[in-house]
Amino acid sequence: MKIFESHAHLDFPDFNQDREEVIRKCLLEGIERIINIGINKETSLKSIALAEKFAEIFCAVGYHPHDSKTYSSEQLRKLADHKKVVAIGEIGLDYYRNYSPREVQKQVFSDQIQIALELGLPIVVHDREAHEDCLKLLQKFKPPKVVFHCFSGDLAMAREIVNKGWFVSFTGTVTYKNSKSAEVVRNLSLENFFLETDCPFLSPVPYRGKRNSPLNLRYIIEKIAELKNVTPKLVAAKTFENAVEFFQV
């Protein structure tokens, strides 16, 4: 079973003691592609370094809304000028924490969308309690390739996204009791989404509360297969195909 991990943070300190061991286990377990995601200059550089070390790892570079105040368009362009950078992200809006002023977040998000368009790169969106503004800004610029990572909206929002030709991505939250994602998964076609762990966060049941890693993707696959009444192999295969086409890897 080939698996595509579309959103990981393997550069984070949580993996300092066993990073390479975890990655090698992932490759042995059939996880054939990993997109490691930057959230600022430092993590974007670390993501690039990981991608240089492992043929199966690619990366996205960008400034998370929490890091909007450190944003540099010049630096982003430099980061994106690497052969293993396949997307701009994760970028977007976060009105839950509000670590950066909302107007600053919106300006930085807009600027990064425009850079992604200039460079012809897909966009990985972080959207937390900012659904309306995220959609408004994306609709303004109309980028062709967008994925809402760790999708937290409702079915109506998911349909609006996929009707534009964009994607959503599901994490271990789909395994949680009373998860809103379950209804979305049941009603979306397998053509419309990716899988991710967002590790080291959001471990699926039965490892909720512990450090997450791409090795736990199988629990997400099994839950989605159950919700859609299909085989885990089909879920893995279709989401792999979707992500390969999106990221061009």
N, C-alpha and C positions, 0 to 999 in steps of 0.2 A: 504493500500500500504506500504510494507516494504521497507525501504531505508537504504543504507549503505553509510556512510560518510567516505571515505577512506583517507582523508588528511585534518586535522584541527589543528589549533594552539590555542586551547581554554585556554591555560595557559598564553597567552600573556596579557600584561597590559590592552589592549583594553576591556577585559572582567572582570576587577577587581571589577567593581561596581555591576555586575549582572550575574556572571559566573554560579552559581548554578541554577538560575532562567532560564537562556538560556538553560542549559543542560536538565532541567526537562521539558521545553516546547518541546525540540527536541524529547524526549522520548515519550511524549504524541502525537506528530505529526507523529509517526511511524518510526522515525530514530532509528533503533534497534541496530546498531553497529556504533561506532565512533573510528577511529584510530587517536590518538593525536600524533603529530610528534615533535620529538626533533631536535634542530639544534646545540646544544652544551651541555656541562655538565649540566648547570643550567636548561635549558628547558627540557632536557631529564629527570632530576630528578622530575621536576614539572609534566611532562607527566605521569611518573610512579605514582606520588601521586594522580593525577586525576583518573587514572585507578584503583588504590586501593579503591577509594571512590565510584566509579560507576561500577556496573557489566557489563554494556554495552560498557564501554570505554576500549580500549586496546591501546598500544603505540608502537612507533618506537623510537629507540635511535640512535644518531649519531652526526657527526660534519659536518655541512653545509660548502660548500667551503669558505664562508666568514669567517668562524671560524677555518680555517685550521691551523692557527698559534698557536691555543690553544689545538690542538689535542693531545690526549694521548691514545695509544692503550690499556694500562693497565686499564685506566678509562672506556673505551668503553666496555671492557670485563666485568667489574664489573657491569656497567649499564645493560648490556644485560642479566645478570644472575638474571632475575626476571621473575616470571611466567606469567606476563601480557605483557611482551615485545614480540612482534610478528614479528618484522622486524628491519633491520638496515637502518636508514634513518632519515632525508633526507641527502643524500650524493651525491657528484658529482662534477661538474665543472660549474663555472660562469665566462664567459669571457666578460660579459656586465659591471659588476661593477669592477672586478679585485681587490677586497679588499685584496686578498692574491695572492702572485706570482703564476703564472700558474704552474711552476714546483712543487711548494709546494702543490698546489691543486691536481695535478695528483698523487703525491706520497701518499698523505693522502687518496684520493679516492681509489687508488690501495690497500692500507693497509686495509681499511674498507671492501672492497670487499672480501679480503682474510679472514678476521675475520667472515664475514657473511657466507662464505663457510664452515669455520671450525665449526661454531655453527649451521649450517643448517637452517639459517634464510633468508627470502626473502629480497630484496633490493629495497628501494624507492629512485629513482634517481632524483636529481635536475640537469637540463641541460638547461643553458641559454647561447645561442650563442656559444655553444661548442659541437655541434652535433657530428662532426667527431671524436674528441678526446674521448668523452664519449663512443661512439660505439666501438672505437679501444680498449679501456681499458676493457670494458665488454667482448668483443670478445676474448681478451687475456685470461681471467680467466673463461669464459663460465659459469657463475652462472645460475642455472636452473630457478630461480624465480626473475624476475625484473619487476618493473613498472616505466615508465617514467611519473612522476607526472607533472601536468599542461603542458601537451604535447604542444610543440610549433613548432614542425617540420612539414614538408610537407607530402603529401600522400606517396611518395616513401619511406621516412624514416619510416613512420608508418608501411608500409608493410614489410620493412626489420625487424623491431622490432617484429611484430607478427609472422613472419615466423620462428623466433627463439623460439617461444613459450612464448614470453614475452608480457607485456601489456602496454597500454598507459592509461592515465587518463585525463578526461576533467573537466574544471572549468567553472565559469561564463563567461569566455571570449568567449565561443561558442555562447553566446547571443548577442555579440557586432556586430555592423554593419561591414560588410566586413571581418569578422573573418576568418582566414585561417583554423581554426578548422572545419568549416562547411563542407568543401569538404572532410576532413578526416572522419568525422562522417558519412557522406552519403555513403562512400565507404568501411567502416570497418564493419565487422560483430559485432553484439551485444556481441558475445562471447569474443571479444578482448579488452574490455575496462571497466574501473571503472568510478565512479563519485566522485567528490570532490568539496569542496568550496575553500580550501586553506585559510579559514578564519583566521584572520579578513580582508584578502585582496580579491581583484577581485570579488566584488559583481556583480551579474548578473543584467541585465536590468530587472526590472525597478528601482533597487536600486544602480545602478552604482555610485561610489563615496562615498557611505556610508559604515559603518562597516558591514562586511559580517558575516554570521553565518550559521551553518548547516540547519537552518530553510529555507534558500533560495535554497536548493537543488531542490525543486520542480520546480523552474523556469528553471533550467538546464535540468531536466528531460523532461519538456514540450517542450523545444526547440529541444532536441535530438529526441523526438517522432515526432515532426513536420518534422524535416530534414529526418527522416527515414520512415515517413509515417506509423508509428505503434502507438500503444496506450502508454500513459505514464506508465500505469500499467506494460506493458511488459518490457519497458526500466528499470524501477525500479527493477522488479523481476530478470531480467537476470543479471544486474550489481551487484545486491545483491549476487546472486549465485556465480558470478565470484570472487568477493572479499572475500566471506566466504571461498571458496576453496583455494585462494591464501594465505590469512593470517591464515587460519585454526582456525577460531574463530566461 
